[in-house]
Structures are given as C-alpha cells and as structure tokens.
C-alpha cells in the first residue's frame, strides 16, 4: 500500500512541471487559480453554513438563502436588476428630490455576459453570475501571470499571481461582481500594450470601460508608452525604422478610443434619463451615510472622509498615505516593472484619490494594481513572498466576515 508520504513525494515532480515546465504560461497560473478557489470556496461555504445554522441575517436579504445567492450579495442585486430588467429611464429620488442608489452606478458588460449565460443554460442570475465571475477570474490570473512574466521573470510572475489570487480579496474572483471581468480585460490590455498590439488595447480598453470605472488609467499608460518610445527614438538618432508612423498613429488612436470610452458612461446615463448629472448624482448617493451630501470636488474625497471621521489626525493620515505611495512608486524595483505597468498603476491610484470616497470598497478597488505585486517589496526572496502569501491567506477569512457579511465591499 502506498503511504501518504510516498504519494506526496510522487506528486511533487508533477506540480513542479506544471509551475515551471514548457507550458507553465498556462498551467502555472491555472494551478494557482485552482488552489485559490479551493481556499476561497471553503471560506465562503464555512461562512454560509455557520450563518445558516445560527440563523444569522445574511449580508443582503434573499428569499432563497442558498449558497449561490449568498455568493451574489450586496451589489450583485443591482447587476441582477440590470440583467433582468435593464436600466431605469427615471432616477429614483427621495421626498426631497435627492437621487437614491440605483443601477446607473453599475456598467453593462458583466450583467450582459451573465444574461447570455442565463439564456443558454436556463439558470438563475445567481448561478450564472458565479460562473461568469469564476471563469473570468481564471483568465485574469493567466493574463496577470503573463504580464508580469513579460516585464519581469517567472519567479515574479508566479508569486505575483499567487499573492493576487490568495490575497485578502481573492474570494471576490468568484462572486457575482464585475471585478474579475474587468481585471481580465485590464490585464489583457496591459499585456497587449507591452507587446505593442495597440488596436487590441483599444478593443479591450473599450470593453473594460463599460465594465467598471477607472479605464482612463489605461489611456494614461498608452500616453506614457508613447513618450517613452518617442524619447528612445530621438536618442537613437531618429531612425525611422525604430518608431514607424503607423505605430505612432496606432498608439494615439488607441489612446483616444480608450479615453473616449472611459468618459462615455456619464453621457449615456444623461441621455437615457434626461438628467445630465445622472451618473454623478447616482454615485454620490452612496456617500450619504458617510459624509452627507457634499458638493463634489476632485482630489478632496479622501480628505473629506478622513476629516469627517478622524478630524485633523485623519488629514495627517491621508498625507502620510499619499507620501508612502509616492515613495513606493519611486522605488527602483517598482519602476523596473516597466513604464506601462507603473504608468497604469500610478494613474489608477490617482483616479482613486481624485474621485473615490475611501470606505469598505477600497480593498477590491485596489485589485487592478495587482501587477505591482511583482516588485521586490513583495517577492524579492522566496521567504518574503511566502510571508506575504501567508498574510494574505490569513486576512482572507477576516475580509470574508467583515466585507461580505457585516459590510458591503
């Protein structure tokens, strides 16, 4: 009879081959993804069983509190409304005329994909939503791996993917949210940019723009790429073969297309509802419970939130966080990830500071910056990488309880 130890020893060469072998560009990220899904599913199932057995209120009310509906809590209900009924032509308001939370805050690509799966399979939104999100999460892991591999090495690619998939918000890669779908598109767009497939960047960026906000960062990455190539071309003596016109036109064209797509949704919302500020008013309706109804001014939300809840100490804290971010982006090992990755991540961070009110949704909104996990800060040595991995796995059950059960992420 084969012992457990012998079985373990015999499986190690296979795992090593999957992670480092000839086809590891596919197998390594998929093995990492599969392992992370086992962990995340176990955590979500445990939470579901504990809540059910103890009669706890679920994160968001469901008439049929199954595991599938539990995996579609919070914002998933808005995606369900969009998938089944579309967008309202009139914004809901309270007695004072203030806009209430409504589906216009959520973009159409994810619910459209879910609706297509529902039509093909006959399944419910909750099951179809989990299927779409989980498959997109697998694709996101593959493209993140290949992106970091393209700008780094296999060591960095494997560990960045593992830290991403097993991290505190890793469970969101399989719930009925648009996160995994937009990550698939953004990582694919960055990889296409690194490989100089500019029109593919335009296509993926356009679809991403109608999946989640924040795609303007990809347009900035294109601009950074253009400047870097232009400077390199000038330093090389303006060799026409080094930077042909067709590539210059493709970069500029892709950037304009992505930028236009990134700015389109507020225009669409205004045209359909007849109210020019429909999207902004809808987004601000989620701020009420935190800071009331302030006038929106870019670059102030973090200071507004910190000052309201922590006073002067909060302002100092925000300044310290921003200073830490500047220090991080100036590190040589971070810049070594390439101008495209750093340009995108820096622009995306600036977008969050400019327009987002920092609250419990912040951890999931940081997920597009996952390529930075390939820097020395996280994976310089195996020991450091393992430490960060254990921290991520340890924080994931905390995040499941706090974000998925007690407060919406």
C-alpha positions as CSV (number, residue, x, y, z in Angstrom):
1,X,0.0,0.0,0.0
2,X,1.3,3.5,-1.0
3,X,1.9,5.7,2.0
4,X,0.8,9.3,2.2
5,X,4.4,10.4,2.2
6,X,5.2,8.4,-0.9
7,X,2.1,9.9,-2.7
8,X,3.2,13.4,-1.7
9,X,6.7,12.8,-3.0
10,X,5.5,11.4,-6.3
11,X,3.2,14.4,-6.8
12,X,5.9,17.0,-6.3
13,X,7.6,16.5,-9.8
14,X,4.2,16.9,-11.4
15,X,3.5,20.1,-9.5
16,X,6.9,21.4,-10.3
17,X,6.4,20.7,-14.0
18,X,3.0,22.4,-14.0
19,X,4.6,25.5,-12.4
20,X,7.9,25.7,-14.3
21,X,7.6,23.5,-17.3
22,X,7.3,24.2,-21.0
23,X,3.6,25.2,-20.9
24,X,3.8,26.9,-17.5
25,X,2.4,30.1,-19.1
26,X,-0.9,28.4,-18.9
27,X,-0.5,25.7,-16.3
28,X,1.2,27.7,-13.5
29,X,-1.5,30.4,-13.2
30,X,-4.3,27.9,-13.6
31,X,-2.9,25.7,-10.9
32,X,-2.5,28.8,-8.6
33,X,-6.1,29.8,-9.5
34,X,-7.5,26.4,-8.8
35,X,-5.7,26.2,-5.4
36,X,-7.0,29.7,-4.5
37,X,-10.6,28.7,-5.5
38,X,-10.4,25.8,-3.1
39,X,-9.4,28.1,-0.3
40,X,-11.9,30.8,-1.1
41,X,-14.8,28.4,-1.7
42,X,-14.0,26.7,1.6
43,X,-14.1,30.0,3.4
44,X,-17.4,31.1,1.8
45,X,-19.1,27.7,2.4
46,X,-18.0,27.8,6.0
47,X,-19.4,31.3,6.5
48,X,-22.6,30.3,4.7
49,X,-23.1,27.1,6.9
50,X,-22.3,29.0,10.1
51,X,-24.7,31.7,9.3
52,X,-27.4,29.3,8.3
53,X,-27.0,27.1,11.3
54,X,-27.1,30.0,13.7
55,X,-30.0,31.9,12.0
56,X,-27.9,34.9,11.3
57,X,-29.2,37.6,8.9
58,X,-27.5,37.3,5.6
59,X,-25.3,40.0,4.1
60,X,-28.2,41.0,1.9
61,X,-31.7,39.7,2.1
62,X,-32.6,36.7,-0.1
63,X,-35.9,34.8,-0.2
64,X,-34.0,31.7,-1.1
65,X,-30.8,31.8,1.0
66,X,-28.8,29.3,-1.0
67,X,-25.0,29.3,-1.4
68,X,-25.4,30.7,-4.9
69,X,-27.5,33.7,-3.7
70,X,-25.0,34.1,-0.8
71,X,-22.3,34.4,-3.4
72,X,-24.3,37.2,-5.0
73,X,-24.7,39.5,-2.0
74,X,-24.6,43.3,-1.9
75,X,-24.0,45.0,-5.3
76,X,-24.8,41.8,-7.2
77,X,-28.5,42.7,-6.7
78,X,-28.0,45.7,-8.9
79,X,-26.3,43.6,-11.6
80,X,-29.3,41.2,-11.4
81,X,-31.7,44.1,-11.9
82,X,-29.7,45.2,-15.0
83,X,-29.5,41.6,-16.4
84,X,-33.2,41.0,-16.0
85,X,-34.8,44.5,-16.5
86,X,-32.2,46.9,-17.9
87,X,-31.6,50.4,-16.6
88,X,-34.3,52.8,-15.4
89,X,-35.2,55.7,-17.6
90,X,-36.1,57.8,-14.5
91,X,-33.8,58.1,-11.5
92,X,-35.4,57.1,-8.2
93,X,-35.5,60.0,-5.7
94,X,-36.5,60.6,-2.0
95,X,-39.1,63.0,-0.8
96,X,-36.6,65.9,-1.1
97,X,-35.7,65.1,-4.7
98,X,-32.3,63.6,-3.9
99,X,-31.2,60.7,-6.1
100,X,-31.2,57.3,-4.4
101,X,-28.8,54.4,-5.1
102,X,-29.8,52.8,-8.4
103,X,-28.4,50.6,-11.3
104,X,-26.8,53.5,-13.2
105,X,-23.7,53.2,-10.9
106,X,-23.0,49.8,-12.5
107,X,-21.9,49.3,-16.0
108,X,-23.4,46.8,-18.5
109,X,-20.8,44.3,-19.7
110,X,-20.9,41.9,-16.7
111,X,-24.7,41.7,-16.5
112,X,-24.9,41.3,-20.3
113,X,-22.5,38.3,-20.1
114,X,-24.5,36.8,-17.2
115,X,-27.7,37.3,-19.1
116,X,-26.2,35.5,-22.1
117,X,-25.3,32.5,-19.9
118,X,-28.7,32.6,-18.3
119,X,-30.3,32.4,-21.8
120,X,-28.1,29.5,-22.8
121,X,-28.3,27.4,-19.6
122,X,-31.7,28.4,-18.3
123,X,-30.0,29.0,-14.9
124,X,-30.7,31.8,-12.4
125,X,-28.7,35.1,-12.3
126,X,-27.0,33.9,-9.1
127,X,-25.6,30.7,-10.6
128,X,-24.7,32.3,-13.9
129,X,-23.1,35.3,-12.2
130,X,-20.8,33.0,-10.2
131,X,-19.9,31.0,-13.3
132,X,-19.0,34.1,-15.3
133,X,-17.0,35.7,-12.5
134,X,-15.1,32.5,-11.7
135,X,-14.1,31.8,-15.3
136,X,-13.1,35.5,-15.7
137,X,-11.1,35.1,-12.5
138,X,-9.2,32.2,-14.1
139,X,-8.5,34.3,-17.2
140,X,-7.3,37.2,-15.1
141,X,-4.8,35.0,-13.3
142,X,-3.4,33.7,-16.6
143,X,-3.1,37.3,-18.0
144,X,-1.6,38.7,-14.8
145,X,1.0,35.9,-14.9
146,X,1.9,36.6,-18.5
147,X,2.0,40.3,-17.9
148,X,4.4,40.1,-15.0
149,X,6.4,37.5,-16.9
150,X,6.7,39.9,-19.9
151,X,8.1,42.7,-17.7
152,X,9.9,40.5,-15.1
153,X,10.6,36.8,-14.7
154,X,8.8,33.5,-13.9
155,X,9.6,33.9,-10.2
156,X,7.9,37.3,-10.0
157,X,5.0,36.1,-12.2
158,X,4.2,33.0,-10.1
159,X,4.4,34.8,-6.8
160,X,2.5,38.0,-8.0
161,X,-0.3,35.7,-9.3
162,X,-0.4,33.7,-6.0
163,X,-0.5,36.9,-3.9
164,X,-3.3,38.2,-6.1
165,X,-5.4,35.0,-6.1
166,X,-4.8,34.1,-2.4
167,X,-4.9,37.7,-1.1
168,X,-7.5,39.2,1.3
169,X,-9.9,40.0,-1.5
170,X,-9.3,36.8,-3.5
171,X,-12.8,35.5,-2.8
172,X,-14.2,38.3,-5.0
173,X,-12.8,36.4,-8.0
174,X,-15.7,34.0,-7.8
175,X,-18.7,36.0,-6.6
176,X,-21.3,37.8,-8.8
177,X,-19.4,41.0,-9.1
178,X,-17.8,42.6,-12.2
179,X,-14.3,42.6,-10.6
180,X,-12.8,39.5,-12.2
181,X,-14.2,40.5,-15.6
182,X,-12.7,44.0,-15.6
183,X,-9.4,42.5,-14.3
184,X,-9.3,40.1,-17.2
185,X,-9.8,43.0,-19.6
186,X,-7.3,45.4,-17.9
187,X,-4.5,42.8,-17.5
188,X,-5.1,41.7,-21.1
189,X,-5.0,45.4,-22.3
190,X,-1.7,46.0,-20.4
191,X,-0.2,42.8,-21.8
192,X,-1.2,43.8,-25.3
193,X,0.4,47.2,-24.7
194,X,3.6,45.7,-23.6
195,X,3.6,43.5,-26.7
196,X,2.8,46.6,-28.8
197,X,-0.6,45.3,-30.1
198,X,-2.2,48.7,-29.9
199,X,-5.5,48.1,-31.5
200,X,-6.1,45.2,-29.3
201,X,-5.5,47.6,-26.4
202,X,-8.2,49.8,-27.9
203,X,-10.7,46.9,-28.1
204,X,-10.0,45.5,-24.6
205,X,-10.0,49.0,-23.1
206,X,-13.3,49.9,-24.7
207,X,-15.0,46.8,-23.3
208,X,-13.4,47.4,-19.9
209,X,-14.7,51.0,-19.9
210,X,-18.3,49.6,-19.9
211,X,-17.4,47.0,-17.3
212,X,-16.1,49.1,-14.4
213,X,-14.9,52.7,-14.0
214,X,-11.2,53.5,-14.0
215,X,-10.1,52.6,-17.5
216,X,-8.8,56.1,-18.2
217,X,-5.6,54.8,-16.4
218,X,-5.1,52.6,-19.4
219,X,-5.2,55.6,-21.7
220,X,-2.6,57.2,-19.5
221,X,-0.4,54.1,-19.8
222,X,-0.7,54.4,-23.6
223,X,0.5,58.1,-23.3
224,X,3.4,57.1,-21.1
225,X,4.3,54.3,-23.6
226,X,4.2,56.9,-26.5
227,X,6.5,59.3,-24.6
228,X,9.0,56.5,-23.7
229,X,9.1,55.2,-27.3
230,X,9.5,58.8,-28.7
231,X,12.4,59.6,-26.3
232,X,14.1,56.3,-27.2
233,X,13.6,57.1,-30.9
234,X,15.1,60.6,-30.6
235,X,18.1,59.2,-28.6
236,X,18.7,56.6,-31.3
237,X,19.1,59.4,-33.9
238,X,15.5,59.4,-35.2
239,X,15.9,56.2,-37.0
240,X,12.6,55.9,-39.0
241,X,12.6,52.2,-38.6
242,X,12.8,52.4,-34.8
243,X,9.4,54.1,-34.5
244,X,7.3,53.9,-37.7
245,X,4.4,56.3,-38.3
246,X,1.9,53.5,-38.4
247,X,2.8,52.6,-34.8
248,X,2.6,56.3,-33.7
249,X,-0.8,56.6,-35.2
250,X,-1.9,53.3,-33.6
251,X,-0.8,54.4,-30.1
252,X,-2.5,57.8,-30.4
253,X,-5.6,56.3,-31.9
254,X,-5.9,53.6,-29.2
255,X,-5.4,56.2,-26.5
256,X,-8.1,58.4,-27.9
257,X,-10.5,55.5,-28.3
258,X,-9.9,54.3,-24.7
259,X,-10.2,57.8,-23.3
260,X,-13.5,58.4,-25.1
261,X,-14.9,55.1,-23.9
262,X,-13.8,55.9,-20.4
263,X,-15.8,59.1,-20.5
264,X,-18.8,57.8,-22.3
265,X,-20.9,56.2,-19.5
266,X,-22.0,59.5,-17.8
267,X,-23.0,60.7,-21.2
268,X,-25.1,57.6,-21.8
269,X,-26.7,57.9,-18.4
270,X,-27.6,61.5,-19.0
271,X,-29.0,60.8,-22.5
272,X,-31.3,58.0,-21.3
273,X,-32.5,59.6,-18.1
274,X,-32.7,63.2,-19.4
275,X,-30.6,64.4,-16.5
276,X,-27.0,65.5,-17.3
277,X,-25.6,64.7,-13.8
278,X,-27.4,61.3,-13.6
279,X,-24.2,59.3,-13.2
280,X,-22.5,61.7,-10.7
281,X,-25.7,62.1,-8.6
282,X,-26.1,58.3,-8.5
283,X,-22.5,57.8,-7.4
284,X,-22.8,60.5,-4.7
285,X,-25.9,58.8,-3.4
286,X,-23.7,56.1,-1.8
287,X,-21.8,58.9,0.1
288,X,-24.7,60.0,2.2
289,X,-24.2,57.6,5.0
290,X,-20.5,58.6,5.4
291,X,-20.3,62.3,4.6
292,X,-23.8,63.5,3.9
293,X,-24.4,65.3,0.6
294,X,-21.3,67.5,-0.1
295,X,-20.6,69.2,-3.4
296,X,-18.2,67.0,-5.4
297,X,-14.7,68.4,-5.9
298,X,-12.0,66.2,-7.4
299,X,-9.0,65.4,-5.2
300,X,-10.9,66.1,-2.0
301,X,-12.9,62.9,-1.1
302,X,-10.1,61.3,0.9
303,X,-9.6,64.4,2.9
304,X,-13.3,64.9,3.3
305,X,-13.8,61.3,4.6
306,X,-10.8,61.4,6.9
307,X,-11.6,64.8,8.3
308,X,-15.2,63.9,9.0
309,X,-14.4,60.8,10.9
310,X,-10.9,61.4,12.4
311,X,-10.5,65.1,12.4
312,X,-7.0,66.7,11.9
313,X,-5.4,63.3,12.6
314,X,-7.3,61.9,9.6
315,X,-5.9,64.6,7.3
316,X,-2.4,63.8,8.5
317,X,-3.0,60.1,7.9
318,X,-4.1,60.8,4.3
319,X,-1.0,62.9,3.7
320,X,1.1,60.1,5.1
321,X,-0.6,57.5,2.9
322,X,0.0,59.7,-0.2
323,X,3.6,60.2,0.7
324,X,4.0,56.5,1.2
325,X,2.5,55.9,-2.3
326,X,5.0,58.3,-3.8
327,X,7.9,56.6,-2.1
328,X,6.6,53.2,-3.3
329,X,6.3,54.3,-7.0
330,X,9.8,55.9,-6.9
331,X,11.4,52.6,-5.8
332,X,13.8,51.2,-8.5
333,X,12.4,47.7,-8.3
334,X,8.9,49.1,-8.9
335,X,10.0,51.2,-11.8
336,X,11.7,48.1,-13.2
337,X,8.3,46.6,-13.9
338,X,8.2,49.0,-16.9
339,X,6.6,52.3,-17.8
340,X,3.4,50.7,-18.9
341,X,2.7,48.9,-15.7
342,X,3.9,51.8,-13.5
343,X,2.1,54.4,-15.6
344,X,-1.2,52.5,-15.4
345,X,-0.9,51.8,-11.7
346,X,0.1,55.4,-10.9
347,X,-2.8,56.8,-12.9
348,X,-5.2,54.4,-11.4
349,X,-4.1,55.3,-7.9
350,X,-4.5,59.0,-8.8
351,X,-8.0,58.2,-10.1
352,X,-9.0,56.6,-6.7
353,X,-7.7,59.6,-4.8
354,X,-9.4,62.1,-7.2
355,X,-12.9,60.7,-7.2
356,X,-13.4,57.8,-4.8
357,X,-14.6,58.1,-1.2
358,X,-12.4,55.7,0.8
359,X,-14.6,53.2,2.6
360,X,-15.0,49.4,2.7
361,X,-15.0,49.1,-1.1
362,X,-11.4,50.3,-1.3
363,X,-9.7,46.8,-1.0
364,X,-11.5,45.5,-4.0
365,X,-10.9,48.7,-6.0
366,X,-7.2,48.2,-5.4
367,X,-7.2,44.9,-7.2
368,X,-6.3,46.3,-10.7
369,X,-3.0,47.3,-9.3
370,X,-2.0,43.7,-8.8
371,X,0.9,43.8,-11.3
372,X,2.8,45.8,-8.7
373,X,2.9,42.6,-6.6
374,X,5.8,41.5,-8.9
375,X,8.1,44.1,-7.2
376,X,10.8,43.4,-4.7
377,X,8.6,44.7,-1.9
378,X,6.6,41.5,-2.1
379,X,8.7,38.9,-3.9
380,X,12.4,39.7,-3.8
381,X,13.1,36.4,-2.0
382,X,11.1,33.2,-1.6
383,X,10.9,33.8,2.2
384,X,9.4,37.3,1.7
385,X,6.9,36.0,-0.9
386,X,5.8,33.2,1.4
387,X,5.4,35.6,4.3
388,X,3.2,37.8,2.2
389,X,1.2,34.8,0.9
390,X,0.6,33.6,4.5
391,X,-0.5,37.2,5.5
392,X,-2.9,37.2,2.5
393,X,-4.4,33.8,3.3
394,X,-4.8,34.8,6.9
395,X,-6.6,38.0,6.1
396,X,-9.0,36.5,3.6
397,X,-11.3,34.9,6.2
398,X,-11.3,38.3,8.1
399,X,-12.2,40.0,4.8
400,X,-15.0,37.5,4.1
401,X,-16.5,38.2,7.5
402,X,-16.1,41.9,7.6
403,X,-16.7,42.8,4.0
404,X,-19.1,40.1,2.8
405,X,-21.1,39.6,5.9
406,X,-21.0,42.8,8.0
407,X,-20.5,45.5,5.4
408,X,-20.7,45.6,1.6
409,X,-17.3,45.6,-0.2
